[in-house]
C-alpha cells in the first residue's frame, strides 16, 4: 500500500482537493470494470468517452481517490488534479506497485516489424542464461511461466507496471516487452527502467494515427532519447541497415548519454557499427558470422529468411548489452524452432509448402515473399488482404508488393471492421497493375481453400496478414478465425490433409 500523500509528493505540480490523510492506495486503474478496493482511479480523456464521466462510478466500485485534470463536483473522495492524467499514470503506477522495473531487467523492443520474434528470441536467450523471463507483446503475456491473453501490444501504464510487479512476485528476474509507437506517444512506458532497448526497423504502418513518417519516427525515438525516472538512458541496439535506424544511431552517438553504450549492427560494410555480420541462408534456417565488441562468433538459427537474420541480430545485440554471452545467445536460438504466426509452416502431408505470417505492411509482405521465393522450387502463391478502419494509403502498396513478389495473388478480406470488404479489395487492386496473376475472393476461408486447390508439388503458399490472430473482425463482431487451423481444414477439404 502507498499513502496518497506520497503520491502527491511525487507530482509536485499536482493540487489536492479533499483530505489525503489516512488514505492508502493499493492499485491504479483507468477502467471502472477493473477497480479493486483501495484503487486510485485515473480519469483518462479518450477518443469516444472521457474518464472523468466515470469518477463517481469508480468511487462506488471501491476507488479511494481519483486522478483528474480538473476538479470534479459531487465526488466524495480526494482528487489529485494534474495537467495531464496520462503523463502522471506512469510515475504513479511505478510507486504504487513498488517500482518493479528496479527489481527486474526489462528489455524493450520497438520498430514496425520484428518486435514479436525479437522478444521471443530474447526470452529464450535469457532462459539459456539461467534467467526466468516474463513477456509482454502482440501474441500474449507470460508471467511466471503462465500465459494469458494480451489486448494491446503494450498495455496502459497501470497495467504495465502491475504486470511487472506480478512478474517480480512470481519469481521472474527479467522481461522482454514489445514497445509500440502508440504506447510511446501515449506515455504508457513512463517510469519503466530498461536493461537494454532495441530498434528493429521503421516501415509504413500506423500513419492513420501518426499522420506522417516523421511523426511515426519521433514516437519510436522516444524510447531511446527520453530519460528514465532517475534521469538515465538505456543501452541501445540499433539496426543500422534501416534508413531510420541509421539516423537514430547517428543521433544517439552524437548525443550526451553519459557513456551509455549504443551498438549498431549491420549486414553491410559500415565501420561505425559496433556489430557486423555476414550470413548464409540454409534450407533449415541461417548461419550468421558475427564480429562484436565481445568477440567474434558464429550463430546458427532455425528461423528462415533474411528478415529473421535481422531479428536474430537485434535480439543478440540486446542480449550482449544485457550481459549475456555468445554461448547464451546460441543456446537460446537452439530453443526456438519457430514463432507462432511468423513464417509458421503448416504441415499435413501436402507436396507443397504452406506458411502463415503476420505480414500486414507493404515492407513486411515484400520481405516475407522475398524470403519465400529464395526457398521456392516452383510457383509462389500469396493470400492476403488489408484491415479496415486503418491506414488506407498502404493498401495499393500492399497490392504492389504481392503482385511483384508472387506468381499468383489471391486478394481477400483481413479484418474489414466497419468497412466494406469489397471496397478494400478495390483499393488494393490499384497497386496490382503488373506481375502476378490476381484472383479476388472476399471470403478468407474460401480464398485459403482456393490457394490449396491451386498449389502443386514444389509450390509455396503464403497466407499473410493475420498470423497468430484467433479472430476475424467485421462490423461490431469478431468471429473465430485462425489461419493455421483454417489452412489445415482447407488441406483436408481438398483431399490432402
Buried (B, 14 or more C-beta within 10 A) or exposed (E): EBBBBEBBEBBEEBEBBBEBEEBEBBBBBBBBEBBEEBBBBBBBEEEEEEBBEBBBEBBEBBBBBBBBBEEBEEBEBBBBBBEEBBBBBBBBBBBBBBBBBEBBBBBBBBBBBBBBBBBBBBBBBBBBBEBBBBBBBBBBBBBEEEEEEBEBBBBBBBBBBBBBBBBBBBEBBBBBBBBBBBBBBBBBBBBBBBBBBBBBBBBBBBBEBBEEBEBBBBBBBBBBBEEBBEEEBBBBBBBBBBBBBBBBBBBBEEEEBEEBBBBBBBBEEBEEBBBBBEBEBEEEBBBBEBEBEEEEBEBBBBBBBBBBBBBBBBBBBBBBBBEBBBEBBBBBBBBBEBBBBBBBEBEBEBEBBBBBBBBBBBBBBBBBBBBBBEBBEEBBBBBBBBBBBBBBEBBBBBBBBBBBBBBBBBBBBBBBBEBEBEEBBEBBBEBBEEBBEBBBBBEBBEBBBBBBEBBEEEBBBBBBBBBBBBEBBBEEEEEEBBBBEBBBBBBEBBEBB
